[in-house]
Amino acid sequence: MLNEDTVVSVVIPAYKEAKTIRRVIRSLKKSSSYNMEIIVVDGISNDGTEQIVKEEKARFVTEHRVGYGRAIKTGIDHAKGEIVVIIDADDTYHACDIDKLVQPLIDDHADVCLASRLEGTMMPGAMPSMNLFGNRMITSMYNLLYGQNVSDTQTGFRAMTKKSLEQSDLYADGMGLATVFLTEAAKQGLRITEFPTVYKPRDDHSETKMKRFKAGWEILRILLLGHA
């Protein structure tokens, strides 16, 4: 049974996010009322990310293998908490919403909670129209195929119980891992909930690492074939 003493592990996959990682870490620390550990999994950045993370007293883990999903899985392996939160390092999400994200799991109302950008506030320039279209299409397919009713399958801000993760086959190493989390949750009959959040544009010095068509093809294979 989860309670106020529950440890929350926050996994932040990062690659050359020195311009924004400090803001994310500080916002998490300032906003959470729970026992929290912050784990930054870095893809061999050379921009000072490691120094900043250590200055902010967060755990720093280097991942030599390539892939957004691979970084997240490495973070999960290092996580000690009963709840695992994943948030991107680019400061586009409201990290101050962390308690809203975690609370449904603490209260045993859900096993997975998603911070939905599409049901929340999308600030101008935050998401390219092609990405928005792709997200809506993928989310509709997921809901149809897996009998769910979520609004934002591709959000980079989510919380899951460590128990549910340990029972899941997290087979994707790329961007498709976000979808795998949810297909596995549906197969296990886990409870998925959402809350509306704010999504901000990227910092001028922060560039997206996502290869749109490669990620889309990977996600389609996961949804239709069950593998990446």
N, C-alpha and C positions, 0 to 999 in steps of 0.2 A: 504494500500500500504506500503510495507516494504522499508526502506531507511537506510541511514548511522547511524541514531539514534536508529535503531532497537535493542532491548535487546535480547541477545543470552544467553539462559540458558543451561549450560553444566551439564549433569547428569552422574555421575561416580558411578556405582555399585561396591562395594568393600567388600571383606572379606579376612582379614589377608593379606593385600598388603602393609604393612608398609615399605617394602624394595623398593617399586617402586612408591607409590602414590605421594611423594613429587616431583619427576621428572616430572610426568604427569601434576600436577597442575602448576608447574613453567613453563613448556613448553607452556601450554595453555596461561598463562598470558603474557608470552614474545612474543607470536606469533600473538595474535588476535588484530585487529584494531577496533573491535566493543565493544559496551557496553556489558559486560559479567558478569554473575553470575555463580559460580561453586558450585554445590551441590553434595556432596559425601554421598551416601546412604550406610550405613555400616550394615552388618549382624552380629552385636555383636562380632566384633573382639576383641581379647585380646592381641594384639601384638604392641600396641602403635599407631595404625592407627588414632584414634580419636585425639590424641595429635598433631600429625603431621599435620593433616588437619586444626586444629585450629591455629597452628603456621603459616600456610600458608594463613590464613585469608579467607578460604573457608567455606561454610555452611556445617555443619555436621548433618546428620539425621540418627537416629538409626531405623532399620527395624527389628522387632522381628520375623516376618513371614519369612518362608524359601522360597528361589527361586530367581534366577537371574532376571527373568521377574518381579517378585513381587517388587524387589528393584528398577528396572527401573520405574515401574508404580508409586511407591511412590515418586520418584524423579520428575516425570512429574507432579504429584499433587502439588508439592512444587514450580514448575517452574513459574516464573513471565514473562519470555520472550515470544516474538512472534515466535521465532525459538527455537527448542529444539535439542541440540546435545547430542548424547550418545557416550561415549568412555570408553573402559575397563580400569581398574586401573593398569594393569600389565606392562604398558610401552612397549607393543609390537607394538603399532601403532604410527605413526608420528603425535603426537599432534600438531606439528608446521604446519600441513596442515589444521588447522581449518578454516582459511579464504577461502581456496579453496573449502572446504566442504559447507560453508555457502553462498558463493557468488551467486550460481545459484538461491537460494531462495530469496536473497536480490534483485536480478535482475528480479525476477518473471519469470525465465526460467524453474523452477521446483518447485515441492512441497516436494519432497524427494530427497536427494542426498546421495549416498553410496560411501564410500572410498573403492575401489576395490583392494584387495590384489592379486587376480588372474590375473588382467590386469596390475598390477604394478610390483614391485620388491619383490620377496619372498626370503629373506635372508636364507642361509643354516641353516637347523635345526629349522626354524620358525614354520613349520606346518608338523606334522606326515603324512606319505603317506595315512594312513587310513582316516584321517580327510580331506585331500585334495580330495580323491575319493568321500567321502560322500558329501562334499560340492558341487562338480561338479554334482553329481547325483541329489541332492536336487534342485540345481539351474536350471538344465535342466527340471526337473519335473515342477517347478514353471513357467518357461517360457512357456512350452507347455500348461499347464492347464490354465494359466492366461493371455496368449497372450502378454508376456513381452519379453524383450531382455536385461537382466542384466547378469552380470558375477559372482557376489559374494553375494548371498542372506544372507550369515551368517556372514558378516563383523560386527565387534563390534564397528565400527566407522561410524556414520551416522547422518544426520540432517533431521529434519522434521518440518513443520510449526505446531505451537501449534493448529491452527484451524483444520488441518487435523487430528491431534491426538484426539481432542475433538469429532470429528465426527466418530471415529473408535471404534469398539468393541474390546478392548484389553483384551481378555478373558484368555490368557495363563499366568501362573505364573513362568514357567520354561524357559529353553533355547529356546523353541519354539516361544517366543514372537518376536524374530527377524523376523521370518517367518510371523507371524500374522501382523506385521506392513506392510509387502508387499502385503499379500493377501487382506487386507483391503484397501490399497492404490489402488490396481488394481480394486477392486469392485467399488470404488468411482470414477474411471477414473482419478486419480491423475497422475501428470507428475513425472516420476522417471528418474533420471540421475545418472551418476557415474563419478568418475575420478580415475586414477591410483595412488596408494599410495605404501609406503614401509611397509613391515611387518617384524618385528624383532623377534628373538628367545626370549623366556622368560629369565628373570634374573635367575641365578642359585638358588636363594633363594625363587623364586616365583613358586608355584605349581598350575597346573590347577585344577579347582574344577569341571570341566565338566565330567559328566558320559556319555560317548560316546553313548552307545546303548540306554540308557534311553532317551537321547536328540533326537537321531535319530528316535525312535519310536514316540515320541511326535510330531516331525515335520511332519512325514508321515501322522499322523492322521489329523493334521491341513490342509495339502495340499489336502488330499483325502476326508476327512469327514467334514472339517470345524469346528472342535473342538479339544481341547487338551485332 
